[in-house]
């Protein structure tokens, strides 16, 4: 038991190492993260005052004033939207950025599931290759026994031909399994974004522990922690802030500015020298923009309201879809759990029957065809036992993904 525990811990550590590599290297995950980082840059763009306007004017024909001719004019103006509009814009951008982050987290967990699923497939194919090779060794031994009995006149030459046919079928299956292993290893290494020929270390056996959560606990976790649903919550919050911003867009905006005019010296001898050429400073200049065409602003508000309705219905729809997916996966998990028990027992029974048939054949009291049938059955049970263990771990991994857990 201590050795099995050590193997299990090592294999889990190795899988965790692969998950970390995938999280650091996978380009698809980097895309999701950079989309989130780009979304973070939106708030400073929409939550800042518009740039001030500065203008310079030169009087080609100077306008004469009582203190002298106007030569140059400088003006500066700053616009201010209605109170709270910029904050609503920032809040909208921030909530949308949070939605992007949740999609990044969902993509990361989906990547982890894909890595685990591929890892478990490689484990099963590797086990299938090993079991098939062991079965070939058994058939080679049967072929030698059959040959001896045929030469001794104790068996028909058909026995030897039958076992050769079985060996040819298994060798073909073995070649296919090796091709499958290569293809899956390329897919696994691509998930990690490493060299496709990198060695993949697999465990001797997979963990056969049960799901730690009750069915209701899983459903509750999906509702509360699934990152796709949380992302939709942030989308809804963003649309609520967008509605606030839309309503404030229909309110007046203000502007404050100054005008500064440079005046030249006048040639008028009657002008008081103390004010001759004195610059004129006009302050303040206050303006107001009145949104008279209300149809545009009403449409902005209605758009935000409709977007909120979309987000609400989108969450209900996604919740229903996730619940349906979970029920399907939970069915597969329970089926795989039953199969692990069934095929472990069937393998043990088939092994016992095989030994008895082999002994009887050696004593010339058994039909060789029955031995081959039992050998096929034993091979199938051994493969099904490993397949059930693989399916159980894969289903558990997907349930954890749905729950928003790493």
Buried (B, 14 or more C-beta within 10 A) or exposed (E): EEEEEEBBEEBEEBBEEBBEBBBEEBEEBBEBBEBBEEBBEBBEEBBEEEEEEEEEEEBEEBEEBEBBBBBBBBBBBBBBBBEBBBBBBBBBBBBBBBBBBBBBBBBBBBBBBBBBBBBBBBBBBBBBBEBBEEBBEBBEEBBEBBBEBBEEEEBEEEBBEBBEEBBEEBBEBBEEBEEBBEEBBEBBBBBBBBEEEEEBEBBEBBBBEEBEBEEEEBBEBBBEEBBBBBBBBBBBBBBBBBBBBBBBBBBEBBBBBBBBBBBBBBEEEEBEEEEBBBBBEEEEEEEEBEEEEEEEBEEBBEBBBEBBEBBBEBBEEBBEEBBEBBEEBBEBBBBBBEBBEBBBEBBEEBBEBBEEBBEBBEEEEBEBEEBBEBBBBBBBBBBBBBBBBBBBBBBBBBBBBBBBBE
